[in-house]
Amino acid sequence: MKYPWVSISILGIWIASAIVVAKRADTAPEVILAIALASTIVVSFIGFRTPR
């Protein structure tokens, strides 16, 4: 794997969001998953860029 830290951070984002959705009943799962999706997109654009 060429970019292990980016992959681990994306995995951490999704595991943390799954824990929040499972443990807290008062939060809207759609909002948590939308935040996880947006942060995944940002991390992947920054982390998986090809060097110039």
Chimera marker file (.cmm) of the C-alpha trace (Angstrom):
<marker_set name="trace">
<marker id="1" x="0.000" y="0.000" z="0.000" r="1" g="1" b="0" radius="0.5"/>
<marker id="2" x="1.434" y="3.324" z="-1.038" r="1" g="1" b="0" radius="0.5"/>
<marker id="3" x="-0.464" y="5.619" z="1.329" r="1" g="1" b="0" radius="0.5"/>
<marker id="4" x="-1.126" y="3.701" z="4.559" r="1" g="1" b="0" radius="0.5"/>
<marker id="5" x="-1.680" y="6.719" z="6.829" r="1" g="1" b="0" radius="0.5"/>
<marker id="6" x="-4.359" y="8.179" z="4.614" r="1" g="1" b="0" radius="0.5"/>
<marker id="7" x="-6.153" y="4.851" z="4.483" r="1" g="1" b="0" radius="0.5"/>
<marker id="8" x="-5.908" y="4.408" z="8.246" r="1" g="1" b="0" radius="0.5"/>
<marker id="9" x="-7.278" y="7.895" z="8.862" r="1" g="1" b="0" radius="0.5"/>
<marker id="10" x="-10.223" y="7.276" z="6.504" r="1" g="1" b="0" radius="0.5"/>
<marker id="11" x="-10.901" y="3.993" z="8.278" r="1" g="1" b="0" radius="0.5"/>
<marker id="12" x="-10.771" y="5.829" z="11.608" r="1" g="1" b="0" radius="0.5"/>
<marker id="13" x="-13.292" y="8.389" z="10.400" r="1" g="1" b="0" radius="0.5"/>
<marker id="14" x="-15.786" y="5.701" z="9.418" r="1" g="1" b="0" radius="0.5"/>
<marker id="15" x="-15.280" y="3.589" z="12.540" r="1" g="1" b="0" radius="0.5"/>
<marker id="16" x="-15.752" y="6.636" z="14.755" r="1" g="1" b="0" radius="0.5"/>
<marker id="17" x="-18.893" y="7.676" z="12.894" r="1" g="1" b="0" radius="0.5"/>
<marker id="18" x="-20.300" y="4.141" z="13.165" r="1" g="1" b="0" radius="0.5"/>
<marker id="19" x="-19.659" y="4.170" z="16.922" r="1" g="1" b="0" radius="0.5"/>
<marker id="20" x="-21.370" y="7.543" z="17.301" r="1" g="1" b="0" radius="0.5"/>
<marker id="21" x="-24.395" y="6.380" z="15.304" r="1" g="1" b="0" radius="0.5"/>
<marker id="22" x="-24.627" y="3.142" z="17.291" r="1" g="1" b="0" radius="0.5"/>
<marker id="23" x="-24.122" y="4.597" z="20.776" r="1" g="1" b="0" radius="0.5"/>
<marker id="24" x="-26.046" y="7.872" z="20.649" r="1" g="1" b="0" radius="0.5"/>
<marker id="25" x="-29.733" y="7.679" z="19.900" r="1" g="1" b="0" radius="0.5"/>
<marker id="26" x="-30.258" y="11.446" z="19.993" r="1" g="1" b="0" radius="0.5"/>
<marker id="27" x="-28.109" y="12.198" z="16.933" r="1" g="1" b="0" radius="0.5"/>
<marker id="28" x="-29.331" y="12.042" z="13.361" r="1" g="1" b="0" radius="0.5"/>
<marker id="29" x="-27.440" y="9.320" z="11.473" r="1" g="1" b="0" radius="0.5"/>
<marker id="30" x="-27.786" y="11.223" z="8.204" r="1" g="1" b="0" radius="0.5"/>
<marker id="31" x="-25.875" y="14.189" z="9.586" r="1" g="1" b="0" radius="0.5"/>
<marker id="32" x="-23.099" y="12.048" z="11.055" r="1" g="1" b="0" radius="0.5"/>
<marker id="33" x="-22.700" y="10.095" z="7.816" r="1" g="1" b="0" radius="0.5"/>
<marker id="34" x="-22.725" y="13.284" z="5.747" r="1" g="1" b="0" radius="0.5"/>
<marker id="35" x="-19.939" y="14.702" z="7.904" r="1" g="1" b="0" radius="0.5"/>
<marker id="36" x="-17.991" y="11.442" z="7.555" r="1" g="1" b="0" radius="0.5"/>
<marker id="37" x="-18.449" y="11.510" z="3.782" r="1" g="1" b="0" radius="0.5"/>
<marker id="38" x="-17.323" y="15.128" z="3.492" r="1" g="1" b="0" radius="0.5"/>
<marker id="39" x="-14.289" y="14.562" z="5.686" r="1" g="1" b="0" radius="0.5"/>
<marker id="40" x="-13.388" y="11.429" z="3.712" r="1" g="1" b="0" radius="0.5"/>
<marker id="41" x="-13.473" y="13.411" z="0.492" r="1" g="1" b="0" radius="0.5"/>
<marker id="42" x="-11.251" y="16.131" z="1.970" r="1" g="1" b="0" radius="0.5"/>
<marker id="43" x="-8.749" y="13.647" z="3.425" r="1" g="1" b="0" radius="0.5"/>
<marker id="44" x="-8.593" y="11.651" z="0.198" r="1" g="1" b="0" radius="0.5"/>
<marker id="45" x="-8.072" y="14.731" z="-1.976" r="1" g="1" b="0" radius="0.5"/>
<marker id="46" x="-5.264" y="15.925" z="0.285" r="1" g="1" b="0" radius="0.5"/>
<marker id="47" x="-3.706" y="12.550" z="1.006" r="1" g="1" b="0" radius="0.5"/>
<marker id="48" x="-3.901" y="10.801" z="-2.349" r="1" g="1" b="0" radius="0.5"/>
<marker id="49" x="-2.528" y="13.652" z="-4.458" r="1" g="1" b="0" radius="0.5"/>
<marker id="50" x="0.260" y="12.729" z="-6.789" r="1" g="1" b="0" radius="0.5"/>
<marker id="51" x="3.531" y="14.508" z="-6.148" r="1" g="1" b="0" radius="0.5"/>
<marker id="52" x="4.428" y="17.186" z="-8.683" r="1" g="1" b="0" radius="0.5"/>
<link id1="1" id2="2" r="1" g="1" b="0" radius="0.2"/>
<link id1="2" id2="3" r="1" g="1" b="0" radius="0.2"/>
<link id1="3" id2="4" r="1" g="1" b="0" radius="0.2"/>
<link id1="4" id2="5" r="1" g="1" b="0" radius="0.2"/>
<link id1="5" id2="6" r="1" g="1" b="0" radius="0.2"/>
<link id1="6" id2="7" r="1" g="1" b="0" radius="0.2"/>
<link id1="7" id2="8" r="1" g="1" b="0" radius="0.2"/>
<link id1="8" id2="9" r="1" g="1" b="0" radius="0.2"/>
<link id1="9" id2="10" r="1" g="1" b="0" radius="0.2"/>
<link id1="10" id2="11" r="1" g="1" b="0" radius="0.2"/>
<link id1="11" id2="12" r="1" g="1" b="0" radius="0.2"/>
<link id1="12" id2="13" r="1" g="1" b="0" radius="0.2"/>
<link id1="13" id2="14" r="1" g="1" b="0" radius="0.2"/>
<link id1="14" id2="15" r="1" g="1" b="0" radius="0.2"/>
<link id1="15" id2="16" r="1" g="1" b="0" radius="0.2"/>
<link id1="16" id2="17" r="1" g="1" b="0" radius="0.2"/>
<link id1="17" id2="18" r="1" g="1" b="0" radius="0.2"/>
<link id1="18" id2="19" r="1" g="1" b="0" radius="0.2"/>
<link id1="19" id2="20" r="1" g="1" b="0" radius="0.2"/>
<link id1="20" id2="21" r="1" g="1" b="0" radius="0.2"/>
<link id1="21" id2="22" r="1" g="1" b="0" radius="0.2"/>
<link id1="22" id2="23" r="1" g="1" b="0" radius="0.2"/>
<link id1="23" id2="24" r="1" g="1" b="0" radius="0.2"/>
<link id1="24" id2="25" r="1" g="1" b="0" radius="0.2"/>
<link id1="25" id2="26" r="1" g="1" b="0" radius="0.2"/>
<link id1="26" id2="27" r="1" g="1" b="0" radius="0.2"/>
<link id1="27" id2="28" r="1" g="1" b="0" radius="0.2"/>
<link id1="28" id2="29" r="1" g="1" b="0" radius="0.2"/>
<link id1="29" id2="30" r="1" g="1" b="0" radius="0.2"/>
<link id1="30" id2="31" r="1" g="1" b="0" radius="0.2"/>
<link id1="31" id2="32" r="1" g="1" b="0" radius="0.2"/>
<link id1="32" id2="33" r="1" g="1" b="0" radius="0.2"/>
<link id1="33" id2="34" r="1" g="1" b="0" radius="0.2"/>
<link id1="34" id2="35" r="1" g="1" b="0" radius="0.2"/>
<link id1="35" id2="36" r="1" g="1" b="0" radius="0.2"/>
<link id1="36" id2="37" r="1" g="1" b="0" radius="0.2"/>
<link id1="37" id2="38" r="1" g="1" b="0" radius="0.2"/>
<link id1="38" id2="39" r="1" g="1" b="0" radius="0.2"/>
<link id1="39" id2="40" r="1" g="1" b="0" radius="0.2"/>
<link id1="40" id2="41" r="1" g="1" b="0" radius="0.2"/>
<link id1="41" id2="42" r="1" g="1" b="0" radius="0.2"/>
<link id1="42" id2="43" r="1" g="1" b="0" radius="0.2"/>
<link id1="43" id2="44" r="1" g="1" b="0" radius="0.2"/>
<link id1="44" id2="45" r="1" g="1" b="0" radius="0.2"/>
<link id1="45" id2="46" r="1" g="1" b="0" radius="0.2"/>
<link id1="46" id2="47" r="1" g="1" b="0" radius="0.2"/>
<link id1="47" id2="48" r="1" g="1" b="0" radius="0.2"/>
<link id1="48" id2="49" r="1" g="1" b="0" radius="0.2"/>
<link id1="49" id2="50" r="1" g="1" b="0" radius="0.2"/>
<link id1="50" id2="51" r="1" g="1" b="0" radius="0.2"/>
<link id1="51" id2="52" r="1" g="1" b="0" radius="0.2"/>
</marker_set>
